[in-house]
Amino acid sequence: MDNNNNHYPPPHYHHYPGCNYPHVPPQSNPYPPPNTVPQPIYPPPPSQGYTLESYFPPPSVSQPGLSIYPYPAPTLPPTSRADYHGYTAPPPSLASSTQPTLHTLGSSPYGSPHNFNHHPFESFEAPNVQQEYAAPPPPFPSAAQPLLQTFGISHYGSSHHCPVNSHLSYQESLSSVSDSSPHSYPPIDGLSTLSLSEPSVPASPAHVSMLGGKYHSGPLPRIDKLDGSGTIYSHPNNSFSGFQAGNVAMQTVAPYSGSMQLVPVSSSGTSLKVLLLHGNLDILVKEARNLPNMDMFHKTMEDAFKRLPGSLSSKIEGQIARQITSDPYVSTTLAGATIARTYVISNDENPRWMQSFVVPVAHYAAELKFVVKDNDVVGSQIIGTVSIPVEKLYRGEKVEGTFPILNSSGKPCKAGASLNVSVQYNPIELLRMYHHGIGAGPIYEGVPGTYFPLRKGGRVTLYQDAHVPDGSLPNLKLGNGNWYVHGKCWRDIFDAIGKARRLIYITGWSVWHKVQLVRDDSSVSNCTLGELLKTKSQEGVRVLLLVWDDPTSRSILGYRSDGVMETHDEETRRFFKHSSVRVLLCPRVAGKRHSWVKQREVGTIYTHHQKTVIVDVDAGYNRRIVSFLGGLDLCDGRYDTPRHSLFRTLQTLHADDYHNPTYVGDTAGCPREPWHDMHCKIDGPAAYDILTNFEERWLKASKPHGIKKLKSSYDDSLLRIDRMPEILSLSEAHSVNDDEPDGWHVQVFRSIDSNSVKGFPKDPKDATKQNLVCGKNVLIDTSIHIAYVKAIRAAQHFIYIENQYFIGSSFNWNQNKDLGANNLIPMEIVLKIAEKIRAHERFAAYILIPMWPEGNPTGAATQRILNWQHKTMQMMYETIYKALVEAGLENEYSPQDYLNFFCLGNREASDIPGNQPPASNPQGLSRKNRRFMIYIHSKGMIVDDEFVLIGSANINERSMEGSRDTEIAMGAYQPFHTWGRRSSSPQGEVYGYRMSLWAEHLGFLEETFTRPESVECVRRVRSLAEANWKQYVSPEVTEMSAHLLKYPVDVDQTGKVRPLPGCETFPDVGGNIIGSFLAIQENLTI
């Protein structure tokens, strides 16, 4: 999401710091005391150190702590089991001779029930990715090991219910705030009174008993806190459904043998343990039998026809019964989050899916649920549920068989109704692919289970901000002796467009024809993007623009509306109207088979968010494709340099480019909003995958509709690259050889569904062949989320993130667990930290986010986003504290020695002496104090100085889920500059990029920064950020030479996150820093 807070503008409001929305503090619900029982101590890391090859003293500043600290060599995770030996997990057994093989296809287990692969209906192909297991799953913890609290199961009829959220399952309505609190997003016509939800999953009857136990943050089980009402973290606990209304002993599940064998799976006399599942679930949903007919219209018609004469009634009833019945599908949920979903089979009471999923999980849960639903025009109905205790999966058993489908009262939904499934849990400790970092070994094949494969033999240029003037950042020497080159993003894009000879393809959330890409070269600084593209089109270059169509912008019969998002989409279309440049305004639409409510939601809330530029460049006697992608749209407000000026460039670089949506009304003399971003250029085979993405999107968007279908021919304007011999093909496009030290391996990832591209298979049963996951009525590419999870799991030393948002893993929050922000990224980061703490190894995570989401910081939507980010931070810090206690390190280290959140800000002293007049509104206070945040719009991550991930995707559900905002990203590394290749800290281009970013944010470089995982570096960076924050909020206006600020919250020794004392609201502009929860949950803010 880009400007104006989730693509919606700030309201027209009179804004005063003392007139904020009321702050509703989250209910205090702390975790119970951590385990005090001594834990096994892992072997300490080897003491062998390494020699640093470069040293970066700060400019004229004496910095302490420059001694070289020992750097532990990478080691395999310690284990008491046998040595790791990879083997492919056998597929679940079937009655037929055809044995399906479970693909290792990483899928996104957050809110969306779509993100999972499946096998074709009748046949199964061997997977193209091997999943390695090191050893059989671990046995269930012995009696000597502390387990979790257990929950007794009572008789059927309990009123406990647990909502299951998915991207189609929203229990909230899009409510509006009061008249005195105007929206910071546009009205959603017709949706304010509609429930955007599927029915909640019926909870199995339960009686929660409180038994003794201990907490564990790692692979050992952990007891979640319970209160007297039987809740886990203030959320109703959902107990395990039994087979019949009595005490039924838990039995071993018998393999499916083709016959109808109903397997009792729980007992009202047994207990359920809440355990951590961290690893992968291999799931196979086979078939269902004897499902009830849930079509209410059909039932009503059938009852009416029963009153007709016998022969006529029998004929009509038989015809209806053959045509109309349930349209079933299965959602798999864990801890309230939908982690897998089958496709819909229409009109079938005995459906056979045979879909397999390999699902990454990081959830504390008592049960795994299979929820059978009936797809309807306006949503879906729940048929019934099959529940499997997590304890049974945790033991390493493969659970498979035919299970009864129970309704909300715990009784069979229909006599003989059953579901046949198979589930196998593989813990993270046994997944070898995560043990050796990124790019280890010559056979490394990148992120498995993705639409685009890893491409070798390319080059990557990394950019920070739109422009980096010469000499604005310090010189940095790399490990190979070369100097790091600070890229000039918009200048490179300008030059690439100017030198194109065959094609220029651009996608954007916003593209503005008036933007000036080059502003420090008088020979071209007056050339706008629109003029440049028109010139190239007149030269015969094919110029295509694919821009998101803001539904609030219109140009009809002379009436023109710029739209609340001010994306300039209609303005840009009008500019190119009578030229040979073709502009497609592409609305975000849902599929025809989606419910009416879903179609309204997708078209109103979600966007096309990709930002790419694709051109042909010189390749000797030929041409080849080069692509740019990242977070920068080619529009107003984006041009900036590492200095991030507030006032001094208002009459020069930004004279016609003022942008600051925080203010409403007169902005004369107010600071501009500085803009920090990450972008990249790809030269090589992976650039062709970005071209493929454009072609797939263009073909879908340009598909004729309505009366246009009557045309005999339709020109989609795309060049047929395969028919142009002068343009090298993908297989010929290697820009470097594999053995060159400066070469890159690159992989392209997306969040996109079949409603936005042409080329996905029409039959959902064929999705597995292209590594797509299946939604209820859509196929989805969720590879961006898969890439984040894979990179975090493989991290060995540190993670550095810059992102516009940071919201996720709501299933593990202490409140609002059912919000639906179920991406795994925050949870995976803290579980990685907890793993390193238990092993007594160093690890650090640095996360940079904006001070507040762009727009009005007191607005309702902004306050909810801030509240969700606070919940995410709180969950992460508390998990780290529990890991420290388990390892006995809570007195030696604090949670902030492992995880820190930062933001960026700037302050400029006035060039004109004199006092500012008194002021009380945001504009006046900003002019007086001469300060403002630097808006972080980046969407990037760096892991261990060897892997970089850059794109358009934010860390929230909108960007990660796959069927919401459309996104694109790339992950890349240099095979000659990895830990596996060097056995020491890599110092290639990724290292240079991170150090360049740190130089921009901190104002200088020092040797400590070369070891970001060390506690010395963590504390040093945190102390600098705290000092910068004090300068930022000081009553005295002084020039800031560094921009990195401590995020303005206080984290105590036990991981509690609170507002900074005396600074509960943002300086000058107001708004509660930790947000406010207004009891409204909506997909707009997550």
HELIX and SHEET records of a PDB file:
HELIX    1   1 ASN A    4  HIS A    7  1                                   4    
HELIX    2   2 PRO A   17  CYS A   19  5                                   3    
HELIX    3   3 MET A  296  PHE A  305  1                                  10    
HELIX    4   4 GLY A  310  GLN A  323  1                                  14    
HELIX    5   5 VAL A  390  TYR A  394  1                                   5    
HELIX    6   6 ILE A  428  LEU A  430  5                                   3    
HELIX    7   7 ARG A  432  TYR A  434  5                                   3    
HELIX    8   8 CYS A  489  LYS A  499  1                                  11    
HELIX    9   9 LEU A  529  GLN A  538  1                                  10    
HELIX   10  10 ASP A  569  PHE A  575  1                                   7    
HELIX   11  11 TRP A  596  ILE A  605  1                                  10    
HELIX   12  12 PRO A  685  ALA A  701  1                                  17    
HELIX   13  13 GLY A  706  LEU A  710  5                                   5    
HELIX   14  14 ILE A  721  ARG A  723  5                                   3    
HELIX   15  15 LEU A  730  GLU A  732  5                                   3    
HELIX   16  16 PRO A  764  GLN A  770  5                                   7    
HELIX   17  17 SER A  783  ALA A  794  1                                  12    
HELIX   18  18 SER A  810  ASN A  812  5                                   3    
HELIX   19  19 LYS A  817  LEU A  819  5                                   3    
HELIX   20  20 ILE A  825  ARG A  838  1                                  14    
HELIX   21  21 ALA A  860  GLU A  886  1                                  27    
HELIX   22  22 PRO A  895  ASP A  897  5                                   3    
HELIX   23  23 PRO A  922  ASN A  929  1                                   8    
HELIX   24  24 GLU A  957  MET A  960  1                                   4    
HELIX   25  25 TRP A  979  ARG A  982  1                                   4    
HELIX   26  26 GLU A  989  LEU A 1002  1                                  14    
HELIX   27  27 GLU A 1007  THR A 1010  5                                   4    
HELIX   28  28 VAL A 1015  VAL A 1033  1                                  19    
HELIX   29  29 ASN A 1083  THR A 1085  5                                   3    
SHEET    1   A 2 THR A 150  GLY A 152  0                                        
SHEET    2   A 2 SER A 271  LYS A 273 -1                                        
SHEET    1   B 2 THR A 231  ILE A 232  0                                        
SHEET    2   B 2 HIS A 235  PRO A 236 -1                                        
SHEET    1   C 4 ARG A 352  ALA A 365  0                                        
SHEET    2   C 4 LEU A 275  ARG A 289 -1                                        
SHEET    3   C 4 SER A 418  PRO A 427 -1                                        
SHEET    4   C 4 VAL A 399  PRO A 404 -1                                        
SHEET    1   D 4 ALA A 337  ARG A 341  0                                        
SHEET    2   D 4 PRO A 328  LEU A 334 -1                                        
SHEET    3   D 4 GLU A 367  ASP A 376 -1                                        
SHEET    4   D 4 GLY A 379  PRO A 389 -1                                        
SHEET    1   E10 ARG A 582  CYS A 586  0                                        
SHEET    2   E10 ARG A 542  TRP A 548  1                                        
SHEET    3   E10 LEU A 503  GLY A 508  1                                        
SHEET    4   E10 THR A 612  ALA A 619 -1                                        
SHEET    5   E10 ASN A 622  GLY A 630 -1                                        
SHEET    6   E10 MET A 678  ASP A 683 -1                                        
SHEET    7   E10 ARG A 455  GLN A 464 -1                                        
SHEET    8   E10 TRP A 744  ASP A 753 -1                                        
SHEET    9   E10 LEU A 779  THR A 782 -1                                        
SHEET   10   E10 VAL A 773  CYS A 774 -1                                        
SHEET    1   F15 ARG A 582  CYS A 586  0                                        
SHEET    2   F15 ARG A 542  TRP A 548  1                                        
SHEET    3   F15 LEU A 503  GLY A 508  1                                        
SHEET    4   F15 THR A 612  ALA A 619 -1                                        
SHEET    5   F15 ASN A 622  GLY A 630 -1                                        
SHEET    6   F15 MET A 678  ASP A 683 -1                                        
SHEET    7   F15 ARG A 455  GLN A 464 -1                                        
SHEET    8   F15 TRP A 744  ASP A 753 -1                                        
SHEET    9   F15 GLU A 967  TYR A 973 -1                                        
SHEET   10   F15 PHE A 947  GLY A 951 -1                                        
SHEET   11   F15 LYS A 939  VAL A 943 -1                                        
SHEET   12   F15 PHE A 798  ASN A 803 -1                                        
SHEET   13   F15 ALA A 844  LEU A 848  1                                        
SHEET   14   F15 LEU A 899  ARG A 907  1                                        
SHEET   15   F15 ARG A 931  MET A 933 -1                                        
SHEET    1   G15 ARG A 582  CYS A 586  0                                        
SHEET    2   G15 ARG A 542  TRP A 548  1                                        
SHEET    3   G15 LEU A 503  GLY A 508  1                                        
SHEET    4   G15 THR A 612  ALA A 619 -1                                        
SHEET    5   G15 ASN A 622  GLY A 630 -1                                        
SHEET    6   G15 MET A 678  ASP A 683 -1                                        
SHEET    7   G15 ARG A 455  GLN A 464 -1                                        
SHEET    8   G15 TRP A 744  ASP A 753 -1                                        
SHEET    9   G15 GLU A 967  TYR A 973 -1                                        
SHEET   10   G15 PHE A 947  GLY A 951 -1                                        
SHEET   11   G15 LYS A 939  VAL A 943 -1                                        
SHEET   12   G15 PHE A 798  ASN A 803 -1                                        
SHEET   13   G15 ALA A 844  LEU A 848  1                                        
SHEET   14   G15 LEU A 899  ARG A 907  1                                        
SHEET   15   G15 LEU A1044  LYS A1046 -1                                        
SHEET    1   H 2 ARG A 554  ILE A 556  0                                        
SHEET    2   H 2 TYR A 559  SER A 561 -1                                        
SHEET    1   I 2 TRP A 675  HIS A 676  0                                        
SHEET    2   I 2 TYR A 935  ILE A 936  1                                        
SHEET    1   J 2 VAL A1049  VAL A1051  0                                        
SHEET    2   J 2 VAL A1057  PRO A1059 -1                                        
END                                                                             
